[in-house]
Amino acid sequence: MVEQNQFIQWLATLGVGGILAAFMFNFYRKDMKENADNLKFYIDSYRADVSSWKEVVIQNTKAMAECAKMTELVFHYLVKTEENNKNEVAKLV
C-alpha cells in the first residue's frame, strides 16, 4: 500500500498530462491483455475445429475408397452379365 501511495504522489507531481498519460497507458495495457486473451481463445477454438475437420476428411476418404471399390465390382459384374447375355442370345440364334 505504501508503494501505491508513493506512486500516486509521484504521479501527481507530473501534472494533468502525466495523469492522463498514466490512464492511457493503463487502459492500453488492459486492452492489449484482453486482445491477447481473445487471440488465445480463437487459436484454441481454431485448433479444435481443425482437429474435428481432420477426422471428417479421414472418414470421407475411407467412404470414398469403399464407394470406388464397390463401383468397380458392380462394373465388372455388369460386364460379365452383358457377356453372358450375348452368349445366351447367340445360343438362341
N, C-alpha and C positions, 0 to 999 in steps of 0.2 A: 504493500500500500504506500509505503514511503517513497519508493521509486516512482510510482504513478503520480504522487503529488509533486515530486521534483520535476517530472516530465511536463506536467501541466503548468508549473511555474515557468519552466524554460520555454514552453510553447507560448505562454502569454507574453514573454519578452520579445517574441518575433513579430508581434502585432497582428493586425487583421489578415494581412497577406499570408503570414506563416500559419495562422489558424486555418484559413481556407485551404492552403496547400496540404496541411495535415489531414483535413477532412477528405479532400480529393484523393489523397494517397490511400486513406483508409477505405473509402468506397471502391477505389480501383482495385485494391488488394482483395476485397471481398468479392468483387465481380469476377476477377481472374480466377479465384478459387472456385467460385460457382461454375464458371465455364469449364475449368479443368475437371470438376466432378461430373458435369454433364457429358463431357467428351469421353470420360472413362465409362460412364453408363452406356453411351451409344456404341462404343467399341465392344464392350462386353455383350451387348444385345446383338450386334452385327456378327460376332463370333458364334453366338448360339444359333443365329439364323443360318450362317454358312454351314455349320455342322448338320443342321436338320436338312438343308437342301442337298448336302453331300449324300446323305442317306437316301433321299428321294432319287437322286441320279443313279446311285448304285442299284436300287430296286428296279428302276425303269430300264436300266441296261440289261439286267437279268431277264426281265419280262420280254424285252425286245429280242434277245437272243433265243428265248424259248419260242416266241412267235415266228422268228425266221426259220428255226428248225422245223416247227410244225408246218409252215408253209411249204418248205422243201419236201417234207414227207407227203403232204397232200398232192403236190405237183407230180411226184413220182407215182403215186397211186393212180392219179388221173391218166397219166401217160400209159401206164400198164393196162388200165381199164380200156382205154381207147384202142390200144394194140389188140387186146383180147376181142373187143367188139368187131374190129376189122377182120380178124381171123374167123370169127363166127359168121360174119356176113359172107366172107369168101367161101366158107364151107357150104353155105346155103346156096350159093350161086353156082 
